[in-house]
Amino acid sequence: MPARTGSTVRDSRQRTLRLGRLIKSGGAGSVFLLDGMPDEVVKLYHPGSDFAVYERKLEAMLALCPDLPDRLEHGNRYVQIAWPRALVHDARGRFAGFAMPTLDIAATSDLEHVLQERQARAAGLPTGLGAKMTLAANLATLLAALHRRGHYVVDLKPLNVRFYRESLYIAMLDCDGFSVQGEGERFPAGQVTVDYLAPEFQQRGVRPGQEAAQDRFALAVVLFQLLNSGIHPYSGRTRGEAAPTDLPGRIRAQMYAYGLRPHRDIAPAPVSGHAAMPEQLRRMFDRAFSTRPQDRPDAAQWASALVGYARREGGLLVACQADAQHQHFVGLPCAACARAEALSKAGQASATRQRSAQRRARRQNAGKRAAARQHAPAGTRAPAQQPLGQRLAQTQAQTLATAPTGLGMRLFMALLGPVLLGWLLGWGMPAYRAFDAASRSGGWWALWGDALALAFQAGVLLLGLLVFVALVPMVIMSRRP
């Protein structure tokens, strides 16, 4: 039955433990707080797990505990490693998990967040070389103590390593996933990350007895990233088209780009500060990433070298005169300043390329529009650019030419309409009334002279009207361009 808050278990120290709030549930098990015991938590494995193997592994861990006690500083307790303290059994006496010290997750961050300066600054984490050197020395020291007991992390990467933001001490979790040395038995680690996997293990994985070589390689990768602004030692600019583009492929091909002797197939990243590292450290990195796994420095050798740079009294790191927030190795240029300058130039170059691309796009669009005009039908082509006066005159002529009938009717009504109306009201209608009255009294044949005069005037007026209607369209059509 799965464990739940409020149930009780017993540990190998014969203590009854009441489970408190569930704080984490992973692939292997769930972690619970303990009521009345703030310094410890319990991890209980999920049903269906291989409890027999886990029990033997935890017994081996209890027998070979690394010498990494809690650190006490200014009244604060810093748990360096969440190593098991006791086995835990359920109410029926069956093995269920283990008890371990409580690690204050809220006071810690993972190394992944401190690698990139912008990300670290946004999270309020240290960005200077001095703090990163301290983290590097503390990590190497912790691993050296773990290795002395025959235990190895194997899946070592920045995301799996935490540190206290206040003291910069390292904190390690999920230790039951490490490769653990038991009495006559090696318990392998269950996870690996290919970006931190040594070249010889990329194809076939890490076999029992080879964990030391893997930890030495992964440690060197993490240290290189810490001291070089998060740059992976197998990243860079390839020179050949056949060169791998992914990190695992480059690791397999031994394409380390930052050695004292340049690599022929890959160049360093432009913002890398490896050239501003002391020769001692560069030689150690060259050994770590050489083709000979047996030449890789172990954790103790790294710790011995890095502690000297991390100590303030050693004077091997000095403040930058150009920027007080930067530190650099004594006698060497400031890598942080060089990186900032390289990023600035890269930004300017990117802006220049963007403007050039925009200009090319405008030219291409203009060419496409010109080509479209040339291939368009004659009646649909856009008019060529002309002087303003000429364009206005042409517009007026086109307006007259496209609407002759409408204009003619307006001219007819404006000029001939008043004349016709005046004749009709001033003379035509009175003459017609007089003629009509006379014809009624004496007969129209008696006034044949008046009738002829009336008809003649009406005919002249009608003829003038017809001539006007015929001439106006002819005049308008003659003005077409």
C-alpha positions as CSV (number, residue, x, y, z in Angstrom):
1,M,0.0,0.0,0.0
2,P,1.5,3.4,-0.9
3,A,2.7,5.5,2.0
4,R,0.7,8.6,2.9
5,T,0.8,11.5,5.3
6,G,0.0,10.5,8.9
7,S,1.1,6.9,8.6
8,T,4.1,5.6,10.7
9,V,7.3,3.8,9.9
10,R,10.2,2.6,12.0
11,D,13.9,3.1,11.2
12,S,16.9,1.0,12.0
13,R,17.6,3.1,15.1
14,Q,14.3,1.7,16.6
15,R,12.5,5.0,16.3
16,T,8.9,5.4,15.3
17,L,8.5,8.1,12.6
18,R,5.3,9.8,11.6
19,L,5.1,10.9,8.0
20,G,4.4,14.6,7.5
21,R,3.8,16.5,4.3
22,L,4.8,15.0,0.9
23,I,7.5,17.3,-0.6
24,K,8.7,15.4,-3.6
25,S,7.7,12.3,-5.7
26,G,10.1,11.0,-8.3
27,G,10.5,7.9,-10.5
28,A,11.9,5.8,-7.7
29,G,10.1,7.0,-4.6
30,S,8.5,9.8,-2.5
31,V,10.1,12.1,0.1
32,F,8.1,13.0,3.2
33,L,8.8,15.4,6.1
34,L,8.7,14.0,9.6
35,D,6.4,15.3,12.3
36,G,8.5,16.8,15.1
37,M,11.8,16.1,13.3
38,P,12.7,19.1,11.2
39,D,16.3,17.9,10.6
40,E,15.4,14.7,8.8
41,V,13.2,13.4,5.9
42,V,12.2,10.0,4.7
43,K,12.3,8.6,1.2
44,L,10.0,5.6,0.6
45,Y,10.3,3.6,-2.6
46,H,7.2,3.1,-4.8
47,P,5.5,-0.3,-4.8
48,G,7.0,-2.6,-7.5
49,S,10.6,-1.4,-6.9
50,D,13.4,-3.9,-6.5
51,F,13.4,-3.6,-2.7
52,A,16.1,-6.3,-2.2
53,V,18.6,-4.5,-4.4
54,Y,17.8,-1.1,-2.8
55,E,18.2,-2.6,0.7
56,R,21.7,-4.0,-0.1
57,K,22.8,-0.8,-1.8
58,L,21.7,1.3,1.2
59,E,23.4,-1.0,3.6
60,A,26.6,-0.5,1.6
61,M,26.1,3.3,1.7
62,L,25.7,3.2,5.5
63,A,28.9,1.1,5.8
64,L,30.9,3.5,3.6
65,C,29.7,7.0,4.4
66,P,31.9,9.7,2.8
67,D,33.6,12.1,5.2
68,L,31.4,15.1,4.4
69,P,29.9,16.3,7.7
70,D,27.5,19.2,7.9
71,R,29.2,22.6,8.0
72,L,28.4,25.0,10.8
73,E,29.0,28.7,10.0
74,H,27.6,31.8,11.7
75,G,24.9,29.7,13.4
76,N,23.8,28.1,10.2
77,R,23.9,24.4,9.3
78,Y,24.8,23.5,5.7
79,V,24.2,19.9,4.7
80,Q,26.8,19.0,2.1
81,I,25.3,15.7,1.0
82,A,21.9,14.0,1.7
83,W,23.5,10.6,2.5
84,P,21.3,8.0,4.1
85,R,21.4,7.8,7.9
86,A,19.1,4.8,8.6
87,L,17.0,2.2,6.9
88,V,13.2,2.5,7.2
89,H,10.7,-0.3,7.5
90,D,6.9,-0.3,7.3
91,A,4.5,-1.5,10.0
92,R,5.0,-5.1,9.0
93,G,8.8,-4.8,9.3
94,R,9.5,-4.9,5.6
95,F,12.2,-2.6,4.1
96,A,10.6,0.5,2.6
97,G,13.3,3.2,2.2
98,F,15.7,5.3,4.3
99,A,16.0,8.4,6.4
100,M,18.4,11.2,5.4
101,P,19.2,14.8,6.6
102,T,17.0,17.7,5.6
103,L,18.6,19.9,2.9
104,D,17.2,23.4,2.7
105,I,16.2,23.5,-0.9
106,A,14.9,27.1,-0.7
107,A,18.3,28.3,0.3
108,T,20.0,26.6,-2.7
109,S,20.2,26.9,-6.5
110,D,21.5,24.6,-9.1
111,L,24.8,25.3,-10.9
112,E,22.9,25.5,-14.2
113,H,21.6,28.9,-13.2
114,V,25.0,30.4,-12.4
115,L,26.8,29.5,-15.7
116,Q,25.3,32.3,-17.8
117,E,25.9,35.8,-16.6
118,R,22.6,37.2,-17.7
119,Q,20.6,34.3,-16.2
120,A,22.6,34.5,-13.0
121,R,22.1,38.2,-12.7
122,A,18.4,37.9,-13.2
123,A,18.2,35.3,-10.4
124,G,20.4,37.4,-8.0
125,L,23.2,34.8,-8.2
126,P,26.9,35.7,-8.2
127,T,28.5,36.4,-11.6
128,G,32.2,37.1,-10.8
129,L,35.0,34.8,-11.5
130,G,35.9,34.7,-7.8
131,A,32.6,33.2,-6.8
132,K,32.7,30.7,-9.6
133,M,36.2,29.6,-8.7
134,T,35.0,29.0,-5.1
135,L,32.1,26.9,-6.4
136,A,34.5,24.9,-8.6
137,A,36.9,24.3,-5.7
138,N,34.1,23.2,-3.4
139,L,32.7,20.8,-6.0
140,A,36.0,19.2,-6.7
141,T,36.6,18.9,-2.9
142,L,33.3,17.2,-2.3
143,L,33.8,14.7,-5.2
144,A,37.2,13.9,-3.9
145,A,35.8,12.9,-0.5
146,L,33.1,10.8,-2.3
147,H,35.6,9.1,-4.5
148,R,37.8,8.1,-1.6
149,R,34.9,5.8,-0.5
150,G,34.7,4.3,-3.9
151,H,31.4,6.0,-4.8
152,Y,30.8,7.9,-8.1
153,V,28.0,10.3,-9.3
154,V,28.2,9.2,-13.0
155,D,25.3,11.5,-14.0
156,L,27.3,14.5,-13.0
157,K,26.0,17.8,-14.6
158,P,25.2,21.3,-13.5
159,L,21.5,20.6,-13.1
160,N,22.2,17.8,-10.6
161,V,24.5,19.9,-8.4
162,R,23.1,22.5,-6.0
163,F,24.9,25.2,-3.9
164,Y,24.0,27.4,-1.0
165,R,23.6,31.0,-2.3
166,E,24.9,32.5,0.9
167,S,28.0,30.4,1.6
168,L,28.7,28.8,-1.9
169,Y,29.0,25.4,-0.3
170,I,28.0,22.5,-2.6
171,A,24.9,20.4,-1.8
172,M,24.3,16.9,-3.3
173,L,20.9,15.2,-3.5
174,D,19.6,11.8,-4.8
175,C,22.6,9.9,-3.6
176,D,20.9,6.6,-3.8
177,G,21.2,7.0,-7.6
178,F,25.0,7.1,-7.4
179,S,27.3,4.2,-8.3
180,V,28.0,2.7,-4.9
181,Q,30.7,0.3,-3.8
182,G,29.5,-2.4,-1.5
183,E,31.2,-5.3,0.1
184,G,32.2,-7.4,-2.9
185,E,29.4,-5.8,-5.0
186,R,29.2,-2.7,-7.2
187,F,25.8,-1.1,-7.5
188,P,25.7,0.8,-10.8
189,A,24.2,4.2,-11.4
190,G,20.9,4.3,-13.4
191,Q,21.2,7.5,-15.3
192,V,23.7,9.3,-17.7
193,T,23.5,12.5,-19.7
194,V,25.2,12.3,-23.1
195,D,26.4,15.9,-23.1
196,Y,28.6,15.0,-20.1
197,L,29.5,11.4,-21.1
198,A,33.1,10.6,-21.9
199,P,34.0,9.7,-25.5
200,E,34.7,6.0,-24.7
201,F,31.2,5.6,-23.2
202,Q,29.1,7.4,-25.8
203,Q,28.3,4.2,-27.7
204,R,28.3,1.5,-25.1
205,G,27.6,3.3,-21.8
206,V,29.5,3.2,-18.5
207,R,30.3,-0.4,-17.3
208,P,31.0,-1.4,-13.7
209,G,34.5,-0.5,-12.7
210,Q,34.7,2.4,-15.2
211,E,32.9,5.0,-13.2
212,A,36.0,6.8,-12.1
213,A,36.9,7.7,-15.7
214,Q,33.4,9.0,-16.3
215,D,33.3,11.2,-13.2
216,R,36.7,12.7,-14.1
217,F,35.5,13.6,-17.5
218,A,32.2,15.0,-16.4
219,L,33.9,17.0,-13.6
220,A,36.2,18.6,-16.1
221,V,33.3,19.6,-18.3
222,V,31.4,21.2,-15.4
223,L,34.6,23.1,-14.2
224,F,35.2,24.4,-17.7
225,Q,31.7,25.7,-18.0
226,L,31.9,27.3,-14.6
227,L,35.2,29.1,-15.4
228,N,34.2,30.0,-19.0
229,S,30.7,31.6,-18.9
230,G,28.9,28.3,-19.5
231,I,30.6,27.4,-22.7
232,H,30.8,23.7,-23.3
233,P,34.3,22.5,-24.1
234,Y,33.1,20.7,-27.2
235,S,31.1,23.6,-28.6
236,G,32.6,26.0,-31.2
237,R,32.7,26.7,-35.0
238,T,33.4,23.7,-37.2
239,R,35.6,24.1,-40.2
240,G,34.6,21.0,-42.2
241,E,31.1,20.2,-43.6
242,A,31.4,16.6,-42.4
243,A,32.0,17.7,-38.7
244,P,29.3,16.7,-36.2
245,T,26.9,19.4,-35.2
246,D,25.7,17.9,-31.9
247,L,27.7,17.8,-28.7
248,P,27.7,13.9,-28.3
249,G,29.0,13.6,-31.8
250,R,31.8,16.1,-31.2
251,I,32.7,14.3,-27.9
252,R,32.9,11.0,-29.8
253,A,35.1,12.7,-32.4
254,Q,37.4,14.2,-29.7
255,M,36.7,17.8,-31.0
256,Y,38.0,19.8,-28.0
257,A,38.3,23.4,-29.4
258,Y,40.1,25.2,-26.5
259,G,43.4,23.4,-26.1
260,L,46.8,25.0,-26.1
261,R,47.3,23.4,-29.5
262,P,44.5,24.4,-31.8
263,H,42.2,21.8,-33.3
264,R,42.1,21.5,-37.1
265,D,38.4,20.8,-37.4
266,I,36.8,23.2,-34.9
267,A,37.5,26.7,-33.7
268,P,36.7,28.2,-30.2
269,A,33.5,30.2,-29.7
270,P,34.3,33.9,-30.3
271,V,33.2,34.9,-26.7
272,S,35.3,32.3,-25.0
273,G,37.7,33.4,-22.3
274,H,39.9,30.3,-22.2
275,A,42.9,32.2,-23.5
276,A,42.8,34.3,-20.3
277,M,43.2,31.2,-18.0
278,P,46.5,30.3,-16.4
279,E,48.6,27.8,-18.2
280,Q,48.3,25.4,-15.3
281,L,44.5,25.1,-15.7
282,R,44.7,25.0,-19.4
283,R,47.1,22.1,-19.3
284,M,44.8,20.3,-16.9
285,F,41.9,20.8,-19.2
286,D,44.0,19.5,-22.1
287,R,44.7,16.3,-20.2
288,A,41.0,15.9,-19.2
289,F,39.9,16.1,-22.9
290,S,42.7,14.2,-24.5
291,T,42.4,10.9,-26.3
292,R,44.0,9.2,-23.2
293,P,41.4,8.6,-20.4
294,Q,44.1,7.6,-18.0
295,D,45.6,11.2,-18.2
296,R,42.5,12.9,-16.9
297,P,43.1,14.7,-13.5
298,D,41.1,13.3,-10.7
299,A,38.9,15.3,-8.3
300,A,41.6,15.6,-5.7
301,Q,44.1,17.1,-8.2
302,W,41.5,19.6,-9.3
303,A,40.7,20.5,-5.7
304,S,44.4,21.1,-5.0
305,A,44.8,23.4,-8.0
306,L,41.5,25.3,-7.6
307,V,41.7,26.0,-3.9
308,G,44.7,28.2,-4.4
309,Y,42.9,30.4,-6.9
310,A,39.7,30.5,-4.7
311,R,41.5,31.8,-1.6
312,R,41.5,35.6,-1.4
313,E,44.8,35.7,0.5
314,G,46.4,33.8,-2.4
315,G,46.2,36.9,-4.6
316,L,45.9,34.8,-7.8
317,L,42.6,36.6,-8.7
318,V,42.5,40.4,-8.8
319,A,39.8,42.9,-9.4
320,C,39.5,44.4,-12.9
321,Q,40.5,48.1,-13.1
322,A,38.0,48.8,-15.9
323,D,35.0,47.2,-14.2
324,A,35.0,46.6,-10.4
325,Q,32.5,43.7,-10.8
326,H,35.0,41.7,-12.9
327,Q,37.9,39.6,-11.6
328,H,40.7,38.1,-13.6
329,F,43.8,35.9,-13.1
330,V,46.8,38.0,-12.1
331,G,49.0,38.9,-15.0
332,L,46.4,37.9,-17.5
333,P,43.7,40.1,-19.3
334,C,40.1,40.3,-18.1
335,A,38.1,37.6,-19.8
336,A,34.8,39.3,-18.8
337,C,35.8,42.6,-20.4
338,A,36.9,40.7,-23.6
339,R,33.6,38.8,-23.6
340,A,31.6,42.0,-23.2
341,E,33.5,43.6,-26.1
342,A,33.0,40.6,-28.3
343,L,29.3,40.5,-27.6
344,S,29.0,44.2,-28.4
345,K,30.8,43.7,-31.7
346,A,28.6,40.7,-32.5
347,G,25.5,42.8,-31.8
348,Q,26.7,45.6,-34.1
349,A,27.5,43.1,-36.8
350,S,24.1,41.5,-36.4
351,A,22.4,44.9,-36.7
352,T,24.4,45.7,-39.8
353,R,23.5,42.4,-41.4
354,Q,19.9,43.0,-40.6
355,R,19.9,46.4,-42.2
356,S,21.7,45.0,-45.3
357,A,19.1,42.3,-45.5
358,Q,16.3,44.8,-45.3
359,R,17.9,46.9,-48.1
360,R,18.3,43.8,-50.3
361,A,14.6,42.9,-49.6
362,R,13.5,46.4,-50.7
363,R,15.6,46.2,-53.9
364,Q,14.2,42.7,-54.7
365,N,10.6,43.9,-54.1
366,A,11.2,46.9,-56.4
367,G,12.6,44.6,-59.1
368,K,9.6,42.4,-58.8
369,R,7.2,45.3,-59.2
370,A,9.2,46.6,-62.2
371,A,9.1,43.1,-63.8
372,A,5.4,42.9,-63.2
373,R,4.8,46.2,-64.9
374,Q,6.8,45.1,-68.0
375,H,4.9,41.8,-68.3
376,A,1.5,43.2,-67.6
377,P,-1.1,43.8,-70.5
378,A,-0.8,47.3,-72.1
379,G,-4.2,48.4,-70.7
380,T,-3.2,47.5,-67.1
381,R,0.3,49.0,-66.9
382,A,0.8,51.8,-64.4
383,P,1.5,55.2,-66.0
384,A,5.1,56.4,-66.1
385,Q,6.2,59.2,-63.8
386,Q,5.6,62.6,-65.5
387,P,5.9,66.2,-64.4
388,L,3.0,67.4,-62.3
389,G,1.6,69.9,-64.9
390,Q,1.6,67.3,-67.6
391,R,-0.1,64.8,-65.4
392,L,-2.9,67.3,-64.5
393,A,-3.5,68.2,-68.2
394,Q,-3.6,64.6,-69.1
395,T,-6.0,63.9,-66.3
396,Q,-8.3,66.7,-67.5
397,A,-8.2,65.5,-71.1
398,Q,-9.0,61.9,-70.0
399,T,-11.9,63.1,-68.0
400,L,-13.4,65.0,-70.9
401,A,-12.7,62.1,-73.3
402,T,-14.3,59.4,-71.1
403,A,-17.6,61.3,-70.5
404,P,-18.6,63.2,-73.7
405,T,-22.3,62.4,-73.5
406,G,-22.7,63.6,-69.9
407,L,-20.8,66.8,-70.6
408,G,-22.7,67.6,-73.8
409,M,-26.1,67.2,-72.0
410,R,-24.9,69.6,-69.3
411,L,-23.8,72.2,-71.9
412,F,-27.0,71.8,-73.8
413,M,-29.1,72.4,-70.8
414,A,-27.0,75.3,-69.6
415,L,-27.0,77.3,-73.0
416,L,-30.0,76.3,-75.0
417,G,-32.4,75.6,-72.2
418,P,-32.9,79.3,-71.2
419,V,-33.2,80.4,-74.9
420,L,-35.9,77.8,-75.6
421,L,-37.7,78.6,-72.4
422,G,-37.6,82.4,-73.1
423,W,-39.0,82.0,-76.6
424,L,-41.7,79.7,-75.4
425,L,-42.9,82.1,-72.6
426,G,-42.1,85.5,-74.3
427,W,-43.5,85.0,-77.8
428,G,-44.4,81.5,-78.7
429,M,-47.2,80.9,-76.3
430,P,-48.8,84.4,-76.7
431,A,-48.6,84.1,-80.5
432,Y,-50.1,80.6,-80.3
433,R,-53.0,81.8,-78.1
434,A,-53.8,84.7,-80.5
435,F,-53.7,82.4,-83.5
436,D,-55.9,79.9,-81.8
437,A,-58.4,82.6,-80.8
438,A,-58.6,84.0,-84.3
439,S,-59.0,80.7,-85.9
440,R,-61.9,79.9,-83.6
441,S,-63.7,83.1,-84.7
442,G,-62.8,83.4,-88.3
443,G,-61.2,80.1,-89.3
444,W,-57.6,79.3,-89.5
445,W,-57.5,79.8,-93.3
446,A,-58.2,83.4,-92.7
447,L,-55.0,83.8,-90.8
448,W,-52.8,81.8,-93.0
449,G,-50.0,84.4,-92.9
450,D,-49.8,84.2,-89.1
451,A,-49.8,80.5,-89.2
452,L,-46.8,80.5,-91.7
453,A,-44.9,82.9,-89.5
454,L,-45.4,80.7,-86.4
455,A,-44.3,77.6,-88.2
456,F,-41.2,79.3,-89.7
457,Q,-40.0,80.5,-86.2
458,A,-40.6,77.0,-84.7
459,G,-38.7,75.4,-87.5
460,V,-35.7,77.8,-87.2
461,L,-35.6,77.1,-83.5
462,L,-35.7,73.3,-83.9
463,L,-33.0,73.5,-86.6
464,G,-30.7,75.4,-84.3
465,L,-31.3,72.9,-81.6
466,L,-30.3,70.0,-83.8
467,V,-27.1,71.8,-85.0
468,F,-26.1,72.5,-81.4
469,V,-26.6,68.9,-80.3
470,A,-24.5,67.7,-83.2
471,L,-21.6,70.2,-82.8
472,V,-21.0,69.8,-79.1
473,P,-19.9,66.1,-79.1
474,M,-17.7,66.8,-82.2
475,V,-15.9,69.6,-80.3
476,I,-15.4,67.4,-77.2
477,M,-14.1,64.4,-79.2
478,S,-11.6,66.6,-81.1
479,R,-9.9,67.3,-77.7
480,R,-8.8,63.7,-77.0
481,P,-5.0,63.2,-76.8
